[in-house]
Amino acid sequence: MMIKKGFDNQRYLEKQTQAILDRMEKFHGKLYLECGGKLLYDYHASRVLPGFDPNVKIEVFKKLKDKIDVIICIYAGDIERKKIRGDFGITYDVDTLKMIDDFSEYGLRVKAVVITRYEEQPSATQFKQLLERRGISVYTHKKTKGYPTDIDLIVSKDGYGANSYIETEREIVIVTGPGPGSGKLATCLSQLYHDYKKGLESGYAK
C-alpha cells in the first residue's frame, strides 16, 4: 500500500522562505516578523499534521540567517510569578535562556532580550542582571500609557516613544517570546514608531 505524504516539509521551507523575502521587499527599512507559537519542538503541529517536522519553522529562519536578528520578549509579571511552560515544565525565564542557546545552535543571533511591562519587579530585575552578566543586551519597556484605547497617547513620545529603541543591524527582525502575552506585538509597534521617526519605512508581519 502506498503511503501518502501528509505534510511536505521541503515545500513549506521553500514557500515560507520566499513569502518572507517577498514581504521584506515591500519595505525600505526593516521587516519586524512577530512569531507566536513554538519555533522549536512544535510537537502539537506534528501531531495534527502527519509528517510535520517539529523544527521546520526554525529551518526557514536558518536559510535566512544572514538577514536575521532575533529579539526575545518576556513579560516581567511572568518572571515574577514563575510561570511554567506546560510542555517542558520549565519557567519562562529558564525557557528564554534555552531559546538563546537553541537559536545560537542554528546560527541565529539573538540581538536582545526585552523585559516588557517592567516595573522593577525583584525577580525580573535579577533576571535582567543574569542576562547582562552573560553579555546579552537587555531592554526594559514599561506598560504603554493609554493602551489600548487612547490612540493619540499610545502613538506619541509618551506612549511607544517612551520605550527604548532596540538596536538591530539586519533586514529581518524576528520578535518572539516564551509564551503568549510576552509583549511581542507591542515591541514590534514600538520599533515601527521609532523607525518612522527616524525616516525608515519599516513593516510588520505575523
N, C-alpha and C positions, 0 to 999 in steps of 0.2 A: 504494500500500500504506500502510495506517495504521500509524504508529509508536506503540507503547505506551510510556507513561511508566514508566521503571524505578524512579525514586525521586521521591517528591513532597516537595520541599523546603519548600513552604508548609505542608503538613500536619505535617511534622516540627517546624517552628517553633512551630506552634500547640499541638501535643500536648506537646512538651518544655517549653515555657513554662508551660503550665497545670500540668504534673506538678510542676515546681519550686515554683510558687506553692502548690499543694495540700500539698506536703511542708512548706513553710515554715509553713503554718497549724497544723501539728501541734505546734509548739513555741512557748514563750513567751519564749525567748531568741533565739539566732541559729541559722541553719542553715549548718553547715560543709559545703560541697559539694566533695568531692575529685574532681578531674578529671585522669585519666590520658589517655594518647594525645595526639593533636595537636588543639588547639583551632583552630589556623590552618593553612592549607595542607595539609589532610589528603588528600593525593593517593592514598594507599593505599586509603582508603574510596571515593574517587571511581572508582578502577579496578575495585573489586569491586561497587560499587553504581552502575550506569549512571544518570547524571543527577544524582548527588550533588554538591552544591556544596561544594568543599573548605573553604569558610569558613562553612558554615551553622551550625556549633556556636557560633561566636563571635557570630553574628547573634542566636541565642537570648539570649545574655547582654546584647547591645546593647539588646534590647527591655526588659530589666530593669535597665538600667544605674543608675537612680536608687536601686535597692535593693541594689547590689552593691559590696563591697570585694574586692580581689584580694590574695592572699598568694602569692608565688613562693618555692618551696623549692629549694635546690640543695645537694647533698651536698659537703662540704668535700673529700673524697677525690677526687671527680670534677674539682674545680678543680685540685687538686694534680697529678693525673695528666694534665691537659689532655685529658680525654675529649672525643671528637668525635662530633657527630650525623652519622650515616651519610647522611641525606637531603640536608642542606645543606652538610656538610663544614666546619662551624664548631664551635668548642669550646663546652662547656656554659655557661661564664661569658659568652662573647660572645652566645650564644643568649638568656641571661637578659636582657641589655641590649636585645636585639632584641625580646623579649617585652614589656618595659616600654614600648618605643616603639609596638609594634603595639597593645597594649591602649589606650594613650593615643589612638591614631588612631580607635579605635572608641568613644571616650568613656568607657572603663572605667578606674577609678582603682586603681593598684597602691599599696596601703597600706603594704606592707613586703616585704622580702626576708629569708628565714630561711636562714642557713647551718647545715645540720644536721650532727651528729656532728663538731662543730668542736673541734679540739684545738690551736688556734693554729698550724695549718699555714701556712707563709710565703705561699704563693700565695693561699690563702683569706683571709688577713689583708690582703694587698694588694688583693684584690677588694673586701673589706669597705670599705676606705678609699676606693677608687674610687667605690663606690656612695654613700658618705656625702658625698663631695665634690660629688656630683651632687644632693644634697639628698634622697636616698632613705633611709628608715628601714631599718636593718639590725638583725636579732636573730641571736644565735648560740645554738644548742642543742647540748649535749654528748650523747654516747651515753647512752641511758636505762639507769640501773642496774637490773639484774635481768632485762632484756629478753632473751628472750621468755618465760621460764618462771616467774619469781618474781612472781606477780600482786600479792601484798601489797606488795612493794617498788616495783613499777612504778607502782601506783596509790597513791602516797603522796607526802609532801612531798620525799622524797629521790629519787623517780622522776620522773613527769611534773611534780610540783610544783617540781622544781629548775629547770625551764625558765622563761625569762622569758615573761610573758604578752604576747601581741601585741595591741595596742590597735586595735580596729576600731570603726566607727560604724554601719554599715548592717546590715540584717537578714540578708542573704545574704553569706557569705564564700566566694569561690572560692579553693580551695587547689590550686595546680598547680605544675608544675616542668618543666625542660627534658628530662627523661627518667625512666625507671624507677629506683627506688631513691633518689629525691631526698629522701625523708622526709616525703612528703605526709600519709600516714596518721598517723604519729607526731605530726606537728604538729597535726592535727585532734584527736587524742585528748588531747594536752596542753592544747589550748584548752578542750575539753569538761571536763577535770578542773578547770581554773581557774574556768570558768563555774559549775560545780557548787558549788565552794567559795564563790562569790560569791552563790549562791542563784538563779542563772539556769538555766532549763530549756532548754538548747540541744540541738540534734540534729545528726545526721550523715547524709550520703547520698553515694553514689559514682556 
